[in-house]
Amino acid sequence: MTPPELADYLQRQRAAIDRALEQFLKVYGGQTQAILKAMRYGLFPGGKRIRPILTLTAGEMFGAKQKELMPFACAVELIHAYSIIHDDLPAMDNNDLRRGEPTAHKVFGEGMALLAGDGLLTEAFHLISGPEIRRLPAELVLRLIHELSHAAGVAGLVGGQAVDLESENKDVDLATVEYIHVRKTGALILAALRIGAQVASAKTGELQRVSKFGEYLGLAFQIADDVLDNIGETLAGEGAESGRNELKKATYPSVVGIVQATERLQELLKLCDRELVSFGPSAEPLRAIAKHIIARAIQDRGRAAEESIL
C-alpha cells in the first residue's frame, strides 16, 4: 500500500467513523444539551481515529462487515476521548491546549469536563450492549464487553495512568516506563484489534497473532509519541509555548535516550511485520498503518538530527 493509498484508506475510514459518532450523538436531546456539547467537544474534531480504524481494519481483514464492526469501533473511540478529557484536567496533566485548541475544562469548566468524560466512558458500553448488537451471539458480546472494560480499567488505561501520575518528577527505570506505556496506551490499542478480529470470528491462532501485533504496536505507538514530543521540544527550543504546565514525565527518551528509543521502534516495526506475514495481502492495511505510525517518528528523528547539525 503506497502512502497516497494509505492516506485515502485512512480518510475513508475516519469519515465513516465520524458519521457513526454523529448519528450516535443525535439520540439525546432536551436537558442533555449542555453535557452533550461538552462530550461532542471531546469527540470533534477528532484526532487520527487510529484506534477505531484498527477495529475496523482487523475485522475486515477476516471478512467482517463494517456495519457490524462500527458500534465497537465507536465505543473504542468514546473511551479514548474520555481518557483525553480526563488526562488534560488540572488534577492530571493540566493541559491548556489539545490539538491547538483549548482543552475541555478550559472551555466548559472542570466539573462539566469531568462529567463529559464520565459520559463518554459510560456511553461506550451503552453503545455495545444495545439493540443493534443483538444479531451477534450474546456470549460473544459479553466477552467483548469484558475485554473492553478490562483494557479501560485498572489492568489497563486507568492503572497505567495511576502509575504515570505516581512517576511524575521522579527518576524511573525502563520497566516502569514500559508498564505505563503498555497499559495507558497499549491496552486500548490491543483491545481495538482483538475486538475487531473476534467480531469477525477469527480462529484461535489468528487471534493470537493479531494480539501479538497489537502488543508490539501499542508499545510502539507510545514510544513514537515520546520520540515526536522530544523532537518537537528540540526543534522548538527551550521555553517554547506548549499550552501545558510542564512536568517531568516517564518517557522512553528520558530513560534510554532518543537514539535507543528510535532503535527500539525499528525493532518493534520488524516484530509487527513478522506477526502479519501469515495473513498475506489481506493484512496490508494493518501493515501500512504500523509502518506509518512507527516510521514517522524514525524519519522525523533523522531530520531533527540533521537540523541540529546545521
C-alpha positions, 0 to 999 in steps of 0.5 A, spaced: 500 500 500 503 506 497 502 512 502 497 516 497 493 509 498 494 509 505 492 516 506 485 515 502 484 508 506 485 512 512 480 518 510 475 513 508 475 510 514 475 516 519 469 519 515 465 513 516 467 513 523 465 520 524 458 519 521 457 513 526 459 518 532 454 523 529 448 519 528 450 516 535 450 523 538 443 525 535 439 520 540 439 525 546 436 531 546 432 536 551 436 537 558 442 533 555 444 539 551 449 542 555 453 535 557 452 533 550 456 539 547 461 538 552 462 530 550 461 532 542 467 537 544 471 531 546 469 527 540 470 533 534 474 534 531 477 528 532 484 526 532 487 520 527 481 515 529 487 510 529 484 506 534 477 505 531 480 504 524 484 498 527 477 495 529 475 496 523 481 494 519 482 487 523 475 485 522 475 486 515 481 483 514 477 476 516 471 478 512 467 482 517 462 487 515 463 494 517 456 495 519 457 490 524 464 492 526 462 500 527 458 500 534 465 497 537 469 501 533 465 507 536 465 505 543 473 504 542 473 511 540 468 514 546 473 511 551 479 514 548 476 521 548 474 520 555 481 518 557 483 525 553 478 529 557 480 526 563 488 526 562 488 534 560 484 536 567 488 540 572 488 534 577 492 530 571 496 533 566 493 540 566 493 541 559 491 548 556 491 546 549 489 539 545 490 539 538 491 547 538 485 548 541 483 549 548 482 543 552 475 541 555 475 544 562 478 550 559 472 551 555 466 548 559 469 548 566 472 542 570 466 539 573 462 539 566 469 536 563 469 531 568 462 529 567 463 529 559 468 524 560 464 520 565 459 520 559 463 518 554 466 512 558 459 510 560 456 511 553 461 506 550 458 500 553 451 503 552 453 503 545 455 495 545 450 492 549 444 495 545 439 493 540 443 493 534 448 488 537 443 483 538 444 479 531 451 477 534 451 471 539 450 474 546 456 470 549 460 473 544 458 480 546 459 479 553 466 477 552 467 483 548 464 487 553 469 484 558 475 485 554 473 492 553 472 494 560 478 490 562 483 494 557 479 501 560 480 499 567 485 498 572 489 492 568 489 497 563 488 505 561 486 507 568 492 503 572 497 505 567 495 512 568 495 511 576 502 509 575 504 515 570 501 520 575 505 516 581 512 517 576 511 524 575 518 528 577 521 522 579 527 518 576 524 511 573 527 505 570 525 502 563 520 497 566 516 502 569 516 506 563 514 500 559 508 498 564 505 505 563 506 505 556 503 498 555 497 499 559 495 507 558 496 506 551 497 499 549 491 496 552 486 500 548 490 499 542 490 491 543 483 491 545 481 495 538 484 489 534 482 483 538 475 486 538 475 487 531 478 480 529 473 476 534 467 480 531 469 477 525 470 470 528 477 469 527 480 462 529 484 461 535 491 462 532 489 468 528 487 471 534 493 470 537 497 473 532 493 479 531 494 480 539 501 479 538 501 485 533 497 489 537 502 488 543 508 490 539 504 496 536 501 499 542 508 499 545 510 502 539 505 507 538 507 510 545 514 510 544 513 514 537 509 519 541 515 520 546 520 520 540 515 526 536 514 530 543 522 530 544 523 532 537 518 537 537 521 540 544 528 540 540 526 543 534 522 548 538 527 550 543 527 551 550 521 555 553 517 554 547 509 555 548 506 548 549 499 550 552 501 545 558 504 546 565 510 542 564 512 536 568 517 531 568 514 525 565 516 517 564 518 517 557 522 512 553 527 518 551 528 520 558 530 513 560 534 510 554 535 516 550 532 518 543 537 514 539 535 507 543 528 509 543 528 510 535 532 503 535 527 500 539 521 502 534 525 499 528 525 493 532 518 493 534 516 495 526 520 488 524 516 484 530 509 487 527 511 485 520 513 478 522 506 477 526 502 479 519 506 475 514 501 469 515 495 473 513 498 475 506 495 481 502 489 481 506 493 484 512 496 490 508 492 495 511 494 493 518 501 493 515 501 500 512 498 503 518 504 500 523 509 502 518 506 509 518 505 510 525 512 507 527 516 510 521 514 517 522 517 518 528 524 514 525 524 519 519 522 525 523 528 523 528 533 523 522 531 530 520 531 533 527 538 530 527 540 533 521 537 540 523 541 540 529 547 539 525 546 545 521 
